Every structure is written in structure tokens, then in C-alpha cells.
Amino acid sequence: MKRRDFLRAGAAGAAIVGAAPATAAAAPASFAPSRSAGTRAAPIEEMPIAALQAAMADGALSARELTAWYLDRIAAMDRQGPALRAVIETNPDAIAIAELLDRERAAGRTRGPLHGIPILLKDNVDTADRMTTTAGSLALEGSVAPRDAFIAERLRAAGAILLGKANLSEWANFRSTRSTSGWSGRGGQCRNPYALDRTPCGSSSGSGAATAASFCAAAIGTETDGSILCPSAAQSLVGIKPTLGLVSRSGIIPIAHSQDTAGPMARSVADARVLLAAIAAPDSRDAATAAPRRPAVDFSRPLDAGALRGARLGVLRRHFGENPYADAVAEGAIAALRSAGATIVDPVKIPTAGQWGDAEFEVLLYEFKADLDAYLAALGPSAPVHSLADVILFNERNKERSMPYFGQEIMLMAARKGPLTDRAYRNARARARRLAGARGIDAALAAHRLDALVAPTGGPPWPIDFVNGDHGGGASYGAAAVAGYPSVTVPMGYVFGLPLGLSFYGPAWSDAKLVGYAHAFEQEASARRPPRYLGSAEPA
């Protein structure tokens, strides 16, 4: 196919497929649905990374054209149209970078499967370029990092185009006990493209909304407890939270080094795995990734649709019962796992479930103060703030802009904590890790000779509520987050048009195995469908 024909079929790809219901937000006319069929190329919207790469390889598409397509789509739909507010800023050098990568390809050099592929980064990932890194906070407005985060370096080396910074729950949702997920002072309220009045969940809300809406090929999120898995499930994406230490955190605005990690968010398992393989590497700036402590995790083998055959999976029934409609979808997902060849052990309990929460929060408060102070101090004298205390003072002095809906109670609690040498901190850290890990997930797996655990990732996304804040339920990701173990969520279906995810949990360094299970389930269930930008949940 010639490039002109490809772009005719693809560059005007649909923002809304088919006739929009009365409650849908109308897409710009320039994004009218493509009705191409037969041998013609699919629209760029929803196109997987491998297909984009193939189109560039055969000359039907260039990196420059692809980048311009995404930038045009962001311009048309992020502040206009459905007004998702998923992107805080775009990279002013994105087109120039794409042109450079096109020249490399024309000269016979490609850097790998991400060559020329536009990726969005959550706005807590440092880039030493003309973009800022602010965690969505007005306190860091204008702050430019002195060096790329390690994962940004890895993505550039792999040929990815850093397209821009995605909105997020401000300070990665570690500011207030009454926060509204997806809101930041810089980005405003991010919205869920499946139902615009519903939460995109946090804190990687913009990474999720932008990926679901095809503002990028895929995105990077970060998680401390649920901030990759929840927005991925709530927006019908694949999200991978890696084992702590598989992916470097250097150059990422922190919450807590005991649990923080970055990971991919994508529309398919294959796309997420490509992104994870690019960023997973030892980094001298992050001791958790040190090679002697790091078992090999191999992402080079082809994904296998039969990976579930013979796998023993335990169903965590504790995370059912919040919503009967969601439970019915989850039962269908379990049936699909059986159909794909898995042996299902049902029910299974994590023996320590619910016991680590207080210890976890204590650890996060201590580490947030220490880790954020260290990050801000490293920005240098020109940075607008240099400590957690400075951030708190800025918010208080600018409360009409910085705190219009909720305060900074968590920041105040963290500011009162002492150093990481405190016995209270050390005891809490050991207790949380032990209860979630050795006596939690590990014990459950050993008791039933299981390969992995499965559960609904969470309930349906709840309405955005500035009065009461977040009020979701049914989340299953806490144990893996606290233990530092891997987890993967995959779309499993919908309730009144609202997305639901199924999560796989396993022991440390079982990332590749869980990704394989997720792919096999994805192929069996084929659950994901694109968003339609409905105003609210779909009638029954």
C-alpha cells in the first residue's frame, strides 16, 4: 500500500465508532469513522505497535506522519470534543525527533520494535528537554529536570518518540484523604473516555485515558498501590506492575521506594510487553535493580495463546461481592480461563488479607517525606521548591488554585514523620512486607500449589465526585503492591458500558509468566472494545 492510501484509510480514524448515542460526546468532524474494508489498512486509531512498525517498514507510513496524527488527535479531543484532559503538555520537539528517526530508517538503521513509535510519559517521569516534570502540581510549574529518568533514556535509545506528559492525580494521589482521582492543579480533571462522568482512576489516570483514546501507541504509568492497575482496568487497558527492581525508579518523582515502580499501559498485552522489555534493565542509580539481586526475566520468547494450559490458578473470592453485575462478568472470565486450559482452584484466601494496611500507610508516610525531599533537593537551586515543607507552604499560600476541591492532609501527616532510622518505620516496613509477601501471596500459592492468583482488578469506575472524593471498592491489587510482586490486569468485560479488568498475581520475578497468562486470557476472551465517549454509563 502506498503512503497516501494508508493515510487516507488511517489518518482520519474514528474517534467514535458507528452512530453516537445521544449521551456521547461528539468527536470533531476530522475524526469521522473510517469504513475501510477488505485489504485496506485499519485506521491508526487502535492500531497495535507491531502493525504501526510494519507500516513504517514498508513505507506506508512515516514516524513524522504518525506523530502528527497523534498530536492532531490530542489537539482535537483533549481540550475540545470530549475534553478528556489526559495530556498536560506535548513535546515541542516530537516532530523533529520523528524526522530524525525516519532518516535513520531510510539509511537502513532501526533501533528495534519501538523505532518511531510515539509514547506518552506520566508527568512524574523526568525528561531533560523542553518539557517540564511536575507531578501535576503548580508548585513545580516550570521545573525542568537536569537529567532524563533512566526509563526515558531507555525509551529514547529504543527509538521511541516521547510525545508528551500525561495528566495524573496530583503528587501521584498522595496529597489528601479526600482526593478525586485524575485531578491535578496543572491538568485539571482527567475523564474516562468510556463514560465522561466516571473516574479514570488514579494516579496514572492520564496515561490510561490517553492510551484508551489512541492519543499515543502506549504510555508509561507508575504505581505505589494500584496506580497502574486501577486506571488500566477502569479504561479497558492492559497494565503491568513489575516486580520491584525490574524497572528503575531513578528520575521519577517518588512516593515510597518500598513500593514505587513504573510500568506500561497499553491496548494489548503484546504492546505492553514491548514497552516493558524496553525499560526493564539494571540501573546504577537505583540499587533495587542491581544485577546480583535480579533474576533473569526473559521477554524474548514469542507470546503463546496456549500459555494457560496446565496452569494452576487460585481465585481470590474475597474480591467478589461488591457488585453483582461485575461478579457475573468475573464468572465469565473464570470460565474463559478454564476454556483456555487452566486448572481453577476456587476459592483461595490470602491468609493475612487486610492485616498490613496500617503498616503500609506508616511506611508510605515516612518514605514520602524522605524520598521527596531527596528528589526535590537534587533539582538544584533554580527549582521552585526544594522540600516537602516548601510544597506544603506553596499549597497553603496558593490554596484557591492548588486546593480548590481537597486539601493536603496526607502531606501534613508525612511532614511530621522522623528519619528512616526510626524504629517505628523499620518495624512497619518489615511487618508490611512480611504480611503481604511471605505470609500472604507466597503462603497462598504454596498452600494450593498454584502458579498464580486471579481476581477482578476492582469494581466498575465510580462517578467523579468533588464533594465526597473517591469512593471505589473491591480492589485486589494491594497485596502485590505491598509485597513488591508483579501484577497484570487485562480487560475482561463491561457493566453498563463501564470497563472491568481481571488481574493475575504471582511471586517475585514471575513477570514473564504472568504476561504469558494474560496474553492467553486476552486471546480467549477478546473482551476489549474501543471507547465511545458516552456522557455517562450506558443504559442496560
N, C-alpha and C positions, 0 to 999 in steps of 0.2 A: 504494500500500500504506500502511495506517495504521502509526503508530509501534509500537503494541502488537504487531501481526502481524510487523513487521520484527524486533523484539527477540525474539519467540518463535522465529522462524526463525534468528536470528543470535546472540543473546547467549549461547546455550548451545552455541556452535560447538565442533566436536570438537577435543580435544587429540590424540586418536589416532583415525585414520580406520579404520573397519572393526574386525574382530576382532584384538585384540593378540596377537602371538606370545608364546610362553612367556618369551622373553627381554626382552620390552618392559616398561618401567616403567609401571605403571598410572596413568592420569590420574584426577583427582578425579571423583566421580560428577556433579558440577555441570557438568562439561565433556563430557557424553556426546555422541556423534556426532549431528549433525542429518541427517536423511534427507529434507530438503525437496527437492521436485522441481517440475517444471512452471514456473509463473510466480512461485513464491515466491522470496524473496531468498536469496542464498547466505549462509552463515554469515559472521560478521565475520572469523573466522579466515581468513587468506589473502586477504581482500578487498583489491583494489587501491585506491590512493588516489583515482583518478577515481570509482570506484563508491561509496566512502565519501562523497566530496564530493556525488555525485548524490543519495545517500540523505538527506544533511542538507539539500540544496537542496529536496527535495520533501516534507520533514517526516517522513520515515520514521525518522529517527534524529537525535539531537542530539549536539553535541560533548560535553556532560556525560555522556550515556549511553555514548558511545564511550569516553571517558576512563575512566569507572568500569569498563567491560568489561575494558579492558586492565589496570587496576590489580587487579581481581579475579583475572584470569588470572595475573598476576605473583605475587600472594599465594598462589595455589593451586599453582603449578608451579615457582617459583624456589627456594624453600627446602623445599617439600613435593613430593610426587609424584616426578617425575624429578629434582628438585633441581638445576636447571641452574646456579644461581649466576651468572646472566648480568647481574643488576642489583645494584649496590651500594646505591643509595638511590633512592626515588621522591620526586617533588616534592610537598611538603605543600600547595602552592597550586594543584596541577593542576586540581582540580575547580572552584575559584573562577575560574581563568583560562578554563576551558571555558565556564562560565556567562556570563562577560563576552562571550566570542566568540559565544555563542548570542544574547545580547541584540543584539549588533551585526548579526547576520544577520537577526533579527526586525525590526530597524529599516531593513533594506534595504541594509546595507553588508557586503560581503565583501572580504577583502583579497587574494584570489587562490586558486590551487588548493590551498594548504596551510591555508586557513582552517579551524580546528577540528580539525586533524589531529595526533594525538599522535606525537612523535618522541623517541627516546632519544639522548642525547649520551654519547660516551665520557668516562670520568672523568678526562680531561686537558683538557677544554674548560671554560673559566671561565664561571660564571654568578653574577651578583651578586644572589643571592636567598637563600632559606633552605636551599639545597643547598651542600654542600662540593665542592671540586675538589682531588683528592689524588693523581692518577696511581696510585691503588690502594695508596699507601704509608701505613703507620702514622705515618711521620714528618710527614705533612701532615694527619693526622686532625684534624678540626675547622676546617681552613682554609677561609675564605670569601673568594672573590675580590672585590677592590674594584670591579671593573667587568666586565660581560659581555665575553666574547670577541666579536670582530666578527661571526663567523658566528652566534653566539647572538643578537646584536642583529638580524641579518638574518632569522633564523627567527621571532623574536617579531614583527617588523614584518610578516612574511608571514602571520601568523595561526597559525603552528604552536604547539602546546602542548608545552613542554619537560617531558616526562613524568618524566624521571629521569636518573640517571647509570649507564652500563653498566660492568660489570667489564672488566678488561683485564689483560694481562700487566704486572706492576708496572713503573713507570717506562718504559712502552711497550717492554718487553723489552730494555732497555739497562742491565742490572744485573749479570748473571752469564753466564759462558761455559757454564754447565750449567743454564740456566733451563728451567722447564717452562711452556710457553705456556699462557696462560689463568689462571695463578695470581697472586694479589696478596694482600698482608697483610690488606687490608680486606675483599676479596671472597671469598677462598678460591679453590678450583679450579673455574673455569668448565668446563662439559661440553658436548659436541657433541650436539645433540638427535637426530642420525641414528644415533649409537651412543655411549652414555654413557661408555664406557671409552676413547673416542678423542679426540684433541686437537681443540679448537675452533680451533686455530692462533692465532698472535699477530701483533700485540699487540691488535688490535681484536676480541678473542675474544668479549667480552660483547655488543658491538654486533651481531656476527654471530649468536650463539646466540639473542639476544632477538628479532631480526628473523625468523630462521628459525622460531622457536616462536610467532610472532604475539603477542609482548608489546608490540608497537608497530607503527605503519604502516610505518616505516623508521627508520634510525638513521644517525648520523654516526660514522665511524671516522677514524683518522689513519694515515698511512703515512710511514715513512722508507725502508724497503726491504721491501716485501711485506706490511705490516701491515693493508692493506685487502684486497689481492688474495688472500692466503692464507686468512684466515678466511672470506672470501666463497666461495671455491672449495670449502673444506672443509665448508661448511654450505649449499651449493646456492643461493647468492645471486648477484645482480649486484653487483659492486663497481667503483667508478670512482675511479682515482687520477688527479687532474687534472694538467695541466701546472703546473709550479712557477710560482706567480704568478697563477694563475687564481682561487684561493681564498686568502683571508687567513689567516695564522697568528697574528695578534695575539690574546693571551689564551689561547693553547694551550700547555700545559706542553711544552717542546721537547726534542728530541734534537739536531737539527742543521739550521740554516737552509738549508744547501745542498740538502737533500733532503726536509725535512718538508713535508707538506701534509695537509689534511683532505679528506674526500670522502664520498659517500653509499654506503650499503649497503642493498639493498632486494630484494624478491622478484621484481621485474621491471625491465626496462630503463626502461620508462615512469616507474615510481615513482622510480627512481634519478635520472633526468633532471630530474624536477620538483624534487627536493631540491637537485641540483647547480645548477640555474638560480636557485634562491632564495639560495644562499650565494655564488655567483660574482660578485664586484664589487670594484672598486678600494677600497683602504683606506689612508688616510693613515698609519696606524700600521704598515703593512707595505710597505716600499719595493718589494718584488718585484711588488706588484700595481699599481705606478704606471702610470697611463694611457698615457704616451708609449711605454712598453716593452711594451704589452699589445695585441696584435692583437684584433680583434673575434672573439668566439666566439659564434655565434648558436644558441640553443636554442629559438627561437620556431617554427621550421618543424615541421609535423607529422612524426612518425616514419613512415618508409616501409618496408614489408615488402620492397620491391624494391631496397633500397639497395645490395645486393651485386652486382647485375647490372653487369657490366663492370669491377668492381674487381679489381685485381691484388694477390693476397695471397701472401706468401712463407712457407713452412713451416720453422720452426726445428727441424730434426731433432736438434739437439744435446740437446733436452729430451725425447727419446724413449729407450726402452731401460731405464728404471728398473723398470718393472713391465709384464709382457706383457698383463695384463688391462686396465690403463689405456691401454696403447698401442692395443688393439683399439677401445676407446671413442673415442679420439682419431682413429683412422682413419675411424670412422663420422662424426665431426664434420667432418672434411675433405670427406667425400663430401656431407654436407649443405651445406657452403659451395659446392661445385660445383653441386649441385642448385639452389641459390638464385641461380646465375648468375655466381659469381666465377670468375676465371681463377686457377688454383693453380700457383704456381711452387715446385717441390719437388725437391731440398732447397735451402734458403738458409742461409748462415752469416753470423753477425756476426763480421767478421774479427778483432776484438780480444777475443772472448769469453774470460773467465777471467783477463784481464790487469789488471783495475782493482781487484780485491778488497782488496789491501793498502793501496792509496792511499785507497780509500773508508773503510776502518776507521780509518786515521790521521785523516782529516777528521772523522769522527764523534766520535772521542775529543776532539779539540781543541774542536770546536763544542759538544759536550755540556757541557763544563766552562764555557765562556764563556756559552753561551745559558741554561743552567740557573741559573748564578749571577745573571745579569741578571733572569730571571723571578722567582726567589725574593726578590731584593733589593727588587723592585717591590711585593711583597705588603705591605710595611710592617713596623713594629716589633712588631706583635702576632702576626705569623706564627710558627709553631712552629719553623721552620728558615729560615735566611737564605742558605745557600750549599750547594754540593755537599759541602764539608767537613763541614758540620753534619749532612747526611743520612748520610754515612758513619759519623760518630760515633754518631748515633742508632741506626743499624742494629747497630753493634757493642755498644752498651750494652743493646740490646733483642733480642739475636740469637735468643733462644728463640722469640719471637713474629715477628720480622721476617725471620729467615733459617733457618726450620726445615728446608728442603729444599736450598737452594743459597745461595751467598754473594753477594758484590758485587765480583767480580774486575774487571769492566769499569769500574765506578765508580772503583776504585783506580787503574786504568790512566789514566783520564781526568784524575784529580786530579793526576797527575804531569806533565801537559802544560803548556806555557807559553802565552803570549798568541797571539792570531790574527795577530800581526805576525811570528811565527816563519817563517823561510824554509821549514822542513820542512813546515809546514802549507800555506803558499801553493803550494808545488810539488806537494804531494799533491792539493790541490783542483783545480789546473789539469790534472794528469795524469788523475785520475779522470773529470772531466767530458769531457775530450777523447777518452779511450778508449771511454767508453760512448756519447757523443753523436756528434761529427763523424766519428770514425774507427770508430764502432761501428754504431749504428742507422742514422744518416744514410748511411753508406757502403753498408750492405746494401740499403737502399731504392733508392739511386741505381744500384747495380750491376745491378739487375734491373728497374728502372723500376716499382717497387712502390708501391702505395698504403698498405699496412700489412703487418705481420708477424703471424703467428699461431703459437701453441704451447700445449700443455697448461699450465695455470697451475702445476700441481705434481702430485705423486703423491697417492694416497689418504691421508686423515688417519691418522696413526700412533697407537699406543696411548699414553695418558698414562703417563709413567714418571718417578716421583720419584727413582728410583735413578740413572738414566743421563741424565736430561734429554731434550730434544728430539732426534729423530733422523730427520727427514724428508729427502726428496730430490727432485730433478727440478724445482726451482723455476725458472721462466723470467723472473721479473719484475725481476731485478737491473739489467739494462741501462737500462730505462726509469726506474727509481728513481734511479740514479746520474746519468743524463743530465738528469733533471728533466722527462722527457717523459710524455705521458699513456698510460694503460693501462686496459683494461676487461676484466673477467672475467665470463663468463656460464656458467650450468650447462650441461654437455654430456652428463652421464650418471652412471652409478653402477657401482661394482665391489663386489660382495657387500654392496650397500646403502650403500656409502660414496660420498659425492659427489665429483665431478670437475668442474673448470671449464676452459673454453677462453678464452685471453686474446688480445686484439688490442692491438698496439703500433704507434705511429706517431710522426711527428716532433712537435716542439713546436707547440702550439696546434691540433693536429688533433683535439681532444677531441670536437667535434660530429660529425665524420666517423666516428670510432671508435664513438661511441654509436649512430650510424645503422647501422653494420655489425653491431654487437652485437644491435640490435633485429631486424634481418633474420634473423640466425642464430637468435635466440631463437624467432622465428615459424616458421622452417623446422624446427628440431629439436624444439621443445616438450618439452624434457628435464626440467624441474624437477617434482618431486613433493614434497609436504609431509613433514616428519619423522614418524617413528613411535616415537621414543624407545626404540629397541632397546637391550638391555643391552650388546650387542657387535655385531660385523659379522654380517651375515646369511649363513646357510649358502648354498652355491651352489644 
